[in-house]
C-alpha cells in the first residue's frame, strides 16, 4: 500500500464518524448520509495526493454532494405530525431525544441552502466567510440564508407548539 493509501485510510479511520454525523445532520437520514460520505470519500481518494487540507476538502465534498441537483429527489420528503404536546417540565433523556427529533424534523422543512448554512454555522461552528467559501456564495448571501432559515424555524416551531 502506498503512503497516500495509508494516509487516506488513517484519515477515514480517524474522521469517518465525524463526517457521518455532519452528513446526517445535513440530510436527516442515516442512509443518505452514508451515501454522501461514501461518494465524497471516493472523489477525495482519486485526488488524495494533491489534497492539502483533507478535513476541509472532504467536508466540502460532502456539502457539495448534499447540495447537488442529483440529490434533489430526496428533498421531497417532508416530516409529518411533529407534536410537542404533553411535555413535562422535568428535563430527562427522553425529553432531550424528543426535542432533538423535533428540531431535525423542522430542519428538514428548510430549503437545502438554508439548512446547509444553519448546520455549518451552529453544528460545525463556522463563521460566515468560511461558510461562504464552502458553499460558493457571498457572506451576505450566507447571512440572508441564515436569517430566513432561522425565521422559518421559529415560525414552524410556533405553529407546532400552537397545535
C-alpha angles and dihedrals in degrees: 000000000000123000088249089055091048090047091051092047092050091048092052091046092050101039105024096097093048091049090050091051090049092050092045092054089050096048104027087218123097096206094048089047090054090050092050093049092046093050092046092050092049090054092045093049091058091058100029096121089058098045113110100181107028096183095055093038096053094041089052089049090053090048092049091049089052093049093043119120089232088070096051093100090070093054091073090079112102128186118241135208103008102180126183095177122129095029116161122223090236110102108222137151094267091054092049091051090049092049091048091049091049091049091050090049091051091047089053090062093061124094114259097255094050092046092048092050093049093047092048092047101043105022098036094029094224126159124241095258093054092046090049090052092049095047096037101239139101125283088244089059090049090053091047092051091047093049094047092043094051090046091052091047091052092049092047092047092050090049092050093048092046092054 
